[in-house]
Amino acid sequence: MSAVFVAEDDPDDLFLLKKAMGKLAQAHTLEVFRNGRDLLAALKSEPAPALVILDLNLPIVDGREALRAMQSHKVLREIPVLIFTTSTLDSDRQQTLGLGAKYFLTKPASIQGYLDSLTPVIEDILSPCRGHIS
């Protein structure tokens, strides 16, 4: 079973994300990291995940810094990254897509919003591997 790594420090956002991913990516385990430093350590020591969902506003090492570090590593740069943030700034979108993120989504306020926004990404990246999140 492959994993989806999530770097998210807000408990409310994490709750909604887990609910949505439980419906959309059931074949994948969800591994949660509360800061970018722990995410990067896991990426370097564990098997590569199928997807990284990365918040921009993380403590210790923020999402932009984590994305830059991933892109500077020849193996890690191959992992698809979804920036999932509260930011609505086009400059954040352009910067992170320019740094190598595959997707940029602004976090919605409801579980239905999470499902609606995440479905196309999950279908694009994870659809061959559907099942159940542990």
Sequence and secondary structure as in RCSB ss.txt:
>XXXX:A:sequence
MSAVFVAEDDPDDLFLLKKAMGKLAQAHTLEVFRNGRDLLAALKSEPAPALVILDLNLPIVDGREALRAMQSHKV
LREIPVLIFTTSTLDSDRQQTLGLGAKYFLTKPASIQGYLDSLTPVIEDILSPCRGHIS
>XXXX:A:secstr
  EEEEE   HHHHHHHHHHHHHH TTSEEEEESSHHHHHHHHHHS   SEEEE SS SSS HHHHHHHHHTSTT
GGGS EEEEES   HHHHHHHHHTT SEEEE  SSHHHHHHHHHHHHHHHHGGG S   
